[in-house]
Amino acid sequence: MITFLVVGRNDGYGINLHKRTAMSLNFLATLCQEPDDEIIYVDCNTPIQDCTLAEAIADTLTPEARRRLRIFRISGEQMAAAIGETPLPFSDELSRNVGIRRSNPKNAWLLSTNCDVFIQPLDNRPLADWLRSLPRRFYLCPRISIPAEQWQMLDRLNVQQMAEFCDAVLAQGVRLPPEREQPWLRFYSVGDFQLAPREQWLQIAGCEEGMKLWGHSDANNAKRLNLLNGGGRTPDLSDHLRVLHLDHTFSMVVAHQNTMIHNDWKQWIDDVSAPASHNREDWGLASVNLPEIRLPQAAAVDPKLILKTHRRQRNFWAQCKLQVATRFWKQAGGAAHWLEKRLTHK
């Protein structure tokens, strides 16, 4: 029924990256109720010596999150070959396109979101039930903020506790953010919830990979998906659910607002007049074979298999040299120990 698409990088960005990512993935997994429901995590340009972020936190994910999670890794070289030079270490647009291209075609819907949100339905209906009743078009949903001091106290494996926390927040009463003047954009930070039929993401040819600077990619998506659906006011799903954002910056100032060069709003927003992106035909690294990474269930990994899979490969002569060196140092160590005892007892 639905693909949850999230992207990231194992770089420690913001407050407690590993914990907020684990909690968000574990919570999204509770919304996966149909056999084909999935969470796609695309990891972009994590340093080669490190594993992807999803793999790094695998021991803090629930069995259901592990089962639903599909991971794809983009190397720095692949990113550079696809989009060229950029001052950023990460391409959100390319990462999302990799996920869109590789999403399960059996799923009618694709939600582009982030690994720092809880998505809480407002009633007890399964997500799939009201997705079936929705007209097939593009939807947004406003978000509310949860201070880091609060969400960091939650148990990352206890999804029931997270759900009860969300209910407690909503029971206190929340104020939804004011709407923006653009009827197609509606809210700030729309990137935390952009839901559209999977075929519509393919029709617009994904996110604009030419947006190689900071920001406005979500606004660009919103405008093009709105145009594809005939324009007018983009509907929101605030009657059905709440999006709770796990705040992770050290101040109220938007991260990077004064340090990063932004994509040009006029070029990528005001001048956009058609749904389709400017991407090449192989957008989303369609012609690149990116192996899919799956996470085994807890305690299911055989140590011997790890050794066999990740052991350093050696040829015949290298193995011989290793055996000779091992025996030499064993004998040398024994001789040195004997000599030390003799000298000590004199």
C-alpha positions as CSV (number, residue, x, y, z in Angstrom):
1,M,0.0,0.0,0.0
2,I,2.7,2.5,1.0
3,T,6.4,3.2,0.8
4,F,8.0,5.5,3.4
5,L,11.0,7.2,1.9
6,V,13.7,8.6,4.1
7,V,17.3,9.6,3.4
8,G,20.3,10.4,5.5
9,R,24.0,10.1,6.2
10,N,26.1,8.8,9.0
11,D,27.7,12.1,10.0
12,G,26.3,12.9,13.5
13,Y,24.4,15.9,12.3
14,G,22.3,17.7,14.9
15,I,21.3,16.6,18.3
16,N,21.5,12.8,19.0
17,L,21.2,11.7,15.4
18,H,21.3,8.0,16.1
19,K,18.5,8.1,18.7
20,R,16.1,10.3,16.7
21,T,16.6,8.2,13.6
22,A,16.0,4.9,15.4
23,M,12.9,6.2,17.1
24,S,11.5,7.6,13.9
25,L,12.2,4.3,11.9
26,N,10.7,2.2,14.7
27,F,7.6,4.4,14.8
28,L,7.2,4.4,11.0
29,A,7.3,0.6,11.1
30,T,4.2,0.5,13.3
31,L,2.3,2.1,10.4
32,C,3.3,-0.7,8.0
33,Q,0.4,-3.1,8.1
34,E,0.1,-4.4,4.6
35,P,2.5,-7.2,3.3
36,D,4.2,-4.9,0.8
37,D,4.5,-1.8,3.0
38,E,8.2,-0.8,3.3
39,I,10.6,1.8,4.6
40,I,13.4,2.8,2.1
41,Y,16.4,4.4,3.7
42,V,18.9,5.9,1.2
43,D,22.3,6.7,2.6
44,C,24.3,9.3,0.7
45,N,28.1,9.8,0.9
46,T,28.7,8.4,4.3
47,P,32.6,8.1,4.7
48,I,33.7,4.9,3.1
49,Q,35.2,3.6,6.4
50,D,31.8,3.8,8.1
51,C,28.7,1.7,7.6
52,T,25.4,3.4,6.7
53,L,23.5,5.1,9.5
54,A,20.7,2.5,9.4
55,E,23.3,-0.3,9.8
56,A,25.0,1.6,12.6
57,I,21.8,1.7,14.6
58,A,20.6,-1.8,13.6
59,D,20.8,-3.1,17.2
60,T,18.4,-0.3,18.3
61,L,15.7,-1.1,15.8
62,T,12.6,-3.2,16.5
63,P,12.2,-6.5,14.6
64,E,9.4,-5.0,12.6
65,A,11.6,-2.0,11.6
66,R,14.4,-4.4,10.5
67,R,11.9,-6.4,8.5
68,R,10.4,-3.5,6.7
69,L,13.7,-1.6,6.0
70,R,15.4,-1.6,2.7
71,I,18.7,0.3,2.5
72,F,20.6,1.7,-0.5
73,R,24.0,3.3,-0.3
74,I,25.3,6.1,-2.6
75,S,29.1,6.6,-2.5
76,G,30.7,10.0,-2.8
77,E,32.0,9.0,-6.3
78,Q,28.5,8.0,-7.5
79,M,27.1,11.3,-6.2
80,A,29.7,13.3,-7.9
81,A,29.3,11.4,-11.2
82,A,25.5,12.0,-11.1
83,I,25.3,15.6,-10.1
84,G,28.8,17.1,-10.5
85,E,30.4,19.5,-8.1
86,T,28.5,20.7,-5.0
87,P,29.6,22.4,-1.8
88,L,27.4,20.0,0.1
89,P,28.5,16.6,1.3
90,F,25.0,15.2,0.7
91,S,22.4,15.3,-2.1
92,D,18.8,15.1,-0.8
93,E,17.4,15.2,-4.3
94,L,19.5,12.4,-5.7
95,S,18.9,10.3,-2.5
96,R,15.2,10.5,-2.8
97,N,15.3,9.7,-6.5
98,V,17.2,6.6,-5.8
99,G,14.4,5.5,-3.4
100,I,11.6,6.5,-5.8
101,R,13.2,4.5,-8.6
102,R,13.6,1.4,-6.4
103,S,10.3,1.6,-4.5
104,N,7.9,-1.4,-4.6
105,P,5.6,-1.0,-7.6
106,K,2.9,-2.9,-5.7
107,N,2.5,0.1,-3.4
108,A,0.0,2.7,-4.5
109,W,1.4,5.5,-2.3
110,L,4.8,6.9,-1.6
111,L,5.4,9.3,1.3
112,S,8.6,11.4,1.2
113,T,9.4,12.2,4.8
114,N,12.4,12.4,7.2
115,C,14.0,10.4,10.0
116,D,13.1,12.9,12.7
117,V,9.3,12.7,12.8
118,F,6.5,10.7,14.4
119,I,3.4,10.3,12.3
120,Q,0.5,9.8,14.6
121,P,-3.0,8.9,13.3
122,L,-5.8,10.7,15.1
123,D,-8.1,7.6,15.3
124,N,-7.6,3.9,15.6
125,R,-8.2,3.2,11.9
126,P,-5.3,1.4,10.2
127,L,-3.4,3.7,7.9
128,A,-4.1,1.5,4.9
129,D,-7.9,1.9,5.4
130,W,-8.1,5.7,5.0
131,L,-5.4,5.6,2.3
132,R,-7.7,3.5,0.2
133,S,-10.5,6.1,0.7
134,L,-8.3,9.0,-0.4
135,P,-8.6,10.4,-3.9
136,R,-5.3,9.7,-5.7
137,R,-3.5,13.0,-5.7
138,F,-0.8,15.0,-3.8
139,Y,-1.2,15.8,-0.1
140,L,0.7,17.8,2.6
141,C,0.4,17.8,6.4
142,P,1.6,20.5,8.8
143,R,4.0,19.6,11.6
144,I,4.3,20.5,15.2
145,S,7.6,20.6,17.2
146,I,8.8,18.5,20.1
147,P,11.7,19.9,22.0
148,A,14.9,17.8,22.2
149,E,14.7,17.8,26.0
150,Q,11.5,15.9,25.8
151,W,12.0,13.3,23.0
152,Q,15.5,12.4,24.2
153,M,13.9,11.0,27.4
154,L,12.0,8.4,25.4
155,D,13.1,4.7,25.0
156,R,14.0,4.3,21.4
157,L,12.7,0.7,21.3
158,N,9.5,1.3,23.1
159,V,7.0,2.3,20.4
160,Q,4.1,2.1,22.7
161,Q,5.7,4.7,25.0
162,M,6.2,6.9,21.9
163,A,2.6,6.6,20.8
164,E,1.4,7.4,24.4
165,F,3.7,10.4,24.4
166,C,2.3,11.6,21.1
167,D,-1.3,11.2,22.5
168,A,-0.3,13.2,25.6
169,V,1.1,16.0,23.5
170,L,-2.0,16.2,21.4
171,A,-4.3,16.0,24.4
172,Q,-2.7,19.2,25.7
173,G,-3.9,21.0,22.6
174,V,-1.6,22.1,19.8
175,R,-1.4,25.1,17.5
176,L,-0.9,24.3,13.9
177,P,1.5,26.5,12.0
178,P,0.1,29.5,10.1
179,E,-0.4,29.0,6.4
180,R,1.8,30.6,3.8
181,E,0.5,32.9,1.1
182,Q,1.1,30.3,-1.7
183,P,-1.9,28.0,-1.8
184,W,0.1,25.2,-3.4
185,L,2.8,25.3,-0.6
186,R,0.5,25.9,2.4
187,F,3.1,25.4,5.2
188,Y,6.7,25.8,6.2
189,S,8.8,22.6,6.3
190,V,6.6,20.7,4.0
191,G,9.4,18.2,3.4
192,D,8.4,16.2,6.5
193,F,5.2,15.0,4.8
194,Q,4.8,14.8,1.0
195,L,2.3,12.1,0.1
196,A,1.5,11.3,-3.5
197,P,0.6,8.2,-5.6
198,R,3.8,6.4,-6.6
199,E,3.1,6.9,-10.3
200,Q,2.9,10.7,-9.8
201,W,6.5,10.8,-8.4
202,L,7.5,8.9,-11.5
203,Q,5.5,11.2,-13.8
204,I,7.3,14.3,-12.5
205,A,10.6,12.4,-12.9
206,G,11.5,12.8,-9.3
207,C,13.2,15.6,-7.4
208,E,15.4,18.1,-9.3
209,E,18.9,16.8,-9.1
210,G,20.1,20.1,-10.5
211,M,19.4,21.7,-7.2
212,K,22.9,21.3,-5.8
213,L,22.9,24.0,-3.2
214,W,20.9,24.3,0.0
215,G,17.1,24.3,0.4
216,H,13.8,24.8,-1.5
217,S,13.8,21.2,-2.9
218,D,10.6,20.4,-1.0
219,A,8.9,23.6,-2.2
220,N,9.9,22.6,-5.8
221,N,8.4,19.2,-5.4
222,A,5.2,20.7,-3.9
223,K,4.8,23.1,-6.8
224,R,5.4,20.5,-9.5
225,L,3.1,17.9,-7.9
226,N,0.5,20.6,-7.5
227,L,0.7,21.5,-11.2
228,L,0.4,17.8,-12.1
229,N,-2.9,17.7,-10.0
230,G,-4.4,20.7,-11.7
231,G,-3.2,23.5,-9.5
232,G,-5.3,25.3,-6.9
233,R,-5.0,24.7,-3.2
234,T,-3.1,21.6,-2.2
235,P,-5.2,19.6,0.4
236,D,-3.7,18.6,3.7
237,L,-4.4,15.6,5.9
238,S,-4.5,17.3,9.3
239,D,-7.9,15.9,9.9
240,H,-6.4,12.4,9.8
241,L,-3.0,12.6,11.5
242,R,-0.4,14.8,13.1
243,V,3.3,15.1,12.2
244,L,5.4,15.6,15.2
245,H,9.0,16.9,14.5
246,L,11.8,15.9,16.8
247,D,13.7,19.2,17.0
248,H,17.4,18.8,16.7
249,T,19.1,22.2,16.2
250,F,20.8,24.2,19.0
251,S,18.8,27.4,18.4
252,M,15.5,28.5,16.8
253,V,17.5,29.8,13.9
254,V,17.2,27.6,10.9
255,A,20.2,25.4,10.5
256,H,22.7,26.7,7.9
257,Q,20.6,29.7,7.1
258,N,23.5,32.1,7.4
259,T,26.3,29.7,6.2
260,M,25.1,27.9,3.1
261,I,24.3,29.2,-0.3
262,H,20.7,28.5,-1.1
263,N,19.2,27.3,-4.4
264,D,17.7,30.3,-6.3
265,W,14.0,30.6,-5.4
266,K,13.1,32.4,-8.7
267,Q,14.7,29.7,-10.8
268,W,13.5,26.7,-8.9
269,I,10.1,27.9,-7.6
270,D,8.7,31.1,-9.3
271,D,9.7,30.1,-12.8
272,V,8.5,26.5,-12.6
273,S,5.5,26.1,-15.0
274,A,5.5,22.4,-15.7
275,P,5.4,19.2,-13.5
276,A,8.3,17.4,-15.1
277,S,11.8,17.8,-13.7
278,H,14.9,18.7,-15.8
279,N,16.6,15.4,-14.9
280,R,18.3,13.1,-17.3
281,E,16.6,9.9,-18.3
282,D,18.7,7.9,-15.8
283,W,17.7,10.1,-12.8
284,G,18.0,8.4,-9.5
285,L,21.0,6.4,-10.7
286,A,18.7,4.2,-12.6
287,S,21.5,2.7,-14.7
288,V,23.7,2.0,-11.6
289,N,23.4,-1.4,-9.8
290,L,23.1,-0.4,-6.2
291,P,23.0,-3.5,-4.0
292,E,20.1,-3.6,-1.5
293,I,21.1,-3.9,2.1
294,R,18.8,-5.8,4.5
295,L,19.2,-6.0,8.2
296,P,19.1,-9.5,9.8
297,Q,17.0,-10.0,12.9
298,A,18.6,-9.6,16.3
299,A,21.0,-12.4,17.3
300,A,20.6,-14.0,13.9
301,V,24.1,-13.2,12.7
302,D,26.6,-16.0,12.7
303,P,30.1,-14.8,13.8
304,K,31.7,-17.2,11.4
305,L,29.6,-15.7,8.6
306,I,30.8,-12.2,9.5
307,L,34.4,-13.4,9.4
308,K,33.9,-15.2,6.1
309,T,32.1,-12.2,4.5
310,H,34.4,-9.4,5.7
311,R,37.8,-11.2,5.9
312,R,40.6,-9.6,4.0
313,Q,41.3,-11.5,0.8
314,R,44.8,-13.0,0.5
315,N,46.4,-14.9,-2.4
316,F,48.4,-18.2,-1.9
317,W,51.8,-16.5,-1.4
318,A,50.4,-14.0,1.0
319,Q,48.9,-16.8,3.1
320,C,52.3,-18.6,3.1
321,K,54.1,-15.4,4.3
322,L,51.5,-15.0,7.0
323,Q,52.0,-18.5,8.2
324,V,55.8,-18.2,8.3
325,A,55.7,-14.9,10.1
326,T,53.2,-16.2,12.6
327,R,55.5,-19.2,13.4
328,F,58.6,-17.0,13.5
329,W,57.1,-14.6,16.0
330,K,55.7,-17.5,18.1
331,Q,59.2,-19.0,18.3
332,A,60.9,-15.7,18.9
333,G,58.4,-14.8,21.6
334,G,59.1,-18.1,23.4
335,A,62.9,-17.6,23.1
336,A,62.7,-14.0,24.4
337,H,60.6,-15.2,27.4
338,W,63.2,-18.0,28.2
339,L,66.1,-15.5,27.9
340,E,64.3,-13.0,30.2
341,K,63.8,-15.7,32.9
342,R,67.4,-16.8,32.7
343,L,68.7,-13.2,33.1
344,T,66.2,-12.5,35.9
345,H,67.4,-15.5,38.0
346,K,71.1,-14.7,37.8
